[in-house]
Amino acid sequence: MTAFRQFRAAPNLLTMLRLFVLPFLVITILAGHWRVAFALLWVAGVSDGLDGLLARVLEQRTKLGEYLDPIADKLLLSTMFLVLTHVGAIPRFVTVLVLSRDIGILLIATLLFATNTLRNFQPSKLGKLNTLVQILGVLTVMTCEVLPRSGLEELRTVLLWAIAALAPISAAEYAWIVIRRVSEPVEVATGR
């Protein structure tokens, strides 16, 4: 599939919609328009679910989508943590732990990729759990801002502490996996 056709694939258009919504999401949060921000967050979330479904159903899995989708997901979550911390909805230490983990993993993955040491960076189960808890945390924080007396304040606190604990634990697991994989003996192909 040509580069232009990859951009036109429905799943990739939805991923780009998610990237397009992001600045407006930030603007509405900073302006205190929580209901609009919450609606935009749901648009981004639904587009994330739909792009994977469409890629499978329409058989439009592309190399561009392979890279663009996780970048859009990570950019959305990281931006949400930053802006929600800026407005005082998420404690600074939680965001520092989340971003430190993500930056560390990104730097290691880039280094390994650039040196051709390791090219496959599949998320672990703990990494996926970490992402799920972050998504639930952001949604709960946003819900508490939209509906201040929703009764979710305790859940928000639990989720934020879980995020703070999972970020360094999943980073350590990722480092362990990389160390193990890099130190594995290389199998030499025989000519038989």
C-alpha positions in Angstrom: 0.0 0.0 0.0 1.4 3.4 -1.0 2.1 6.0 1.6 -0.8 8.2 0.4 -3.2 5.2 0.5 -2.0 4.5 4.1 -3.0 8.0 5.1 -6.4 7.5 3.5 -7.1 4.2 5.3 -10.1 4.6 7.6 -8.3 3.4 10.8 -5.5 5.9 10.2 -7.9 8.7 9.6 -9.5 8.0 13.0 -6.1 8.0 14.6 -5.4 11.4 13.0 -8.8 12.6 14.3 -7.6 11.7 17.8 -4.4 13.7 17.2 -6.5 16.6 15.9 -8.8 16.6 18.9 -5.9 16.8 21.4 -5.2 20.5 21.3 -8.9 21.3 21.6 -9.1 19.0 24.6 -6.2 20.8 26.3 -7.7 24.2 25.5 -11.1 23.3 27.0 -9.6 21.9 30.1 -7.4 25.0 30.6 -10.5 27.1 30.1 -12.4 25.1 32.7 -15.0 23.8 30.2 -15.1 20.4 31.7 -18.2 19.1 29.9 -16.8 19.9 26.5 -13.4 18.5 27.4 -15.1 15.3 28.7 -17.0 15.0 25.4 -13.8 15.5 23.4 -12.1 12.8 25.6 -14.8 10.4 24.7 -14.5 11.2 21.0 -10.8 10.4 21.3 -11.5 7.2 23.2 -14.1 6.0 20.8 -11.9 6.7 17.8 -9.2 4.7 19.5 -11.5 1.7 19.8 -12.9 2.1 16.3 -9.5 2.4 14.5 -8.4 -1.1 15.7 -11.8 -2.6 14.9 -11.8 -1.0 11.4 -8.3 -2.1 10.7 -9.3 -5.8 11.3 -12.8 -5.6 9.7 -11.7 -3.7 6.6 -8.3 -5.5 6.4 -6.6 -2.1 6.4 -3.7 -2.8 8.7 -0.8 -0.5 7.6 2.8 0.2 8.6 1.7 3.8 9.3 -1.0 2.7 11.6 1.4 0.3 13.4 3.4 3.4 14.5 0.8 6.1 14.5 -1.8 4.5 16.8 0.5 3.9 19.8 2.1 7.3 19.3 -1.4 8.9 19.4 -2.4 6.9 22.4 0.7 7.8 24.4 0.5 11.4 23.3 -3.1 11.6 24.4 -2.4 10.0 27.9 0.8 12.0 28.5 -0.9 15.3 27.5 -3.8 14.5 29.8 -1.6 13.8 32.7 0.3 17.1 32.1 -2.7 19.3 31.7 -4.7 17.7 34.5 -1.7 18.2 36.8 -1.4 21.8 35.6 -5.0 22.5 36.7 -4.5 20.7 40.0 -6.7 17.6 39.2 -3.8 15.1 39.4 -0.9 15.4 41.9 2.5 16.2 40.5 4.2 13.1 41.8 1.8 10.9 39.8 2.6 12.7 36.6 6.3 12.7 37.3 6.3 9.0 37.8 4.2 8.4 34.6 6.3 10.6 32.4 9.6 9.4 33.8 8.6 5.8 33.0 7.4 6.7 29.4 10.5 8.8 28.7 12.8 6.1 30.0 11.2 3.4 27.9 11.2 5.7 24.8 14.9 6.4 25.2 15.8 2.8 25.7 13.6 1.6 22.8 15.1 4.3 20.5 18.6 3.4 21.5 18.0 -0.3 20.9 16.3 0.4 17.6 19.0 2.7 16.4 21.7 0.3 17.2 19.8 -2.6 15.6 20.0 -4.5 18.9 16.3 -5.1 19.3 13.5 -4.2 17.0 10.4 -5.8 18.7 8.9 -3.8 21.6 5.7 -5.6 22.5 4.0 -4.4 25.7 3.9 -6.8 28.6 0.8 -7.7 30.5 1.9 -5.4 33.4 2.5 -2.6 30.8 -1.0 -3.1 29.4 -2.4 -3.1 33.0 -0.5 0.1 33.6 -2.1 1.7 30.6 -5.6 0.5 31.5 -5.3 1.9 35.0 -4.0 5.2 33.6 -7.0 5.4 31.2 -9.4 4.6 34.0 -7.7 7.2 36.2 -7.9 9.9 33.7 -11.6 9.1 33.0 -12.4 9.1 36.7 -10.6 12.4 37.3 -12.5 13.9 34.4 -15.8 12.5 35.7 -15.1 14.0 39.1 -14.6 17.4 37.5 -17.8 17.1 35.4 -19.8 15.7 38.3 -18.2 16.9 41.5 -20.6 15.0 43.8 -20.5 11.7 41.8 -19.2 9.7 44.7 -16.1 8.7 42.7 -13.6 10.7 44.8 -12.4 7.6 46.7 -12.0 5.6 43.4 -10.0 8.5 41.9 -7.6 8.5 44.9 -7.2 4.7 44.7 -6.6 4.8 40.9 -4.0 7.6 41.2 -2.1 5.7 43.9 -2.3 2.6 41.7 -0.9 4.6 38.8 1.9 5.9 41.0 2.8 2.3 42.0 2.4 0.7 38.6 4.5 3.2 36.7 7.9 2.4 38.3 7.1 -1.3 38.7 6.2 -1.7 35.0 9.3 0.3 34.0 11.4 -2.1 36.0 9.7 -5.0 34.4 10.3 -3.6 31.0 14.0 -3.0 31.8 14.3 -6.6 33.0 12.7 -7.9 29.8 15.0 -5.9 27.6 18.1 -7.0 29.6 17.1 -10.6 29.3 16.3 -10.4 25.6 19.5 -8.5 24.7 21.6 -11.0 26.6 20.1 -14.0 24.9 22.5 -15.9 22.7 22.0 -15.2 19.0 21.0 -18.2 17.0 23.2 -18.7 14.0 21.3 -20.0 10.9 22.8 -23.1 9.4 23.0 -23.6 5.6 21.2 -27.0 5.8 
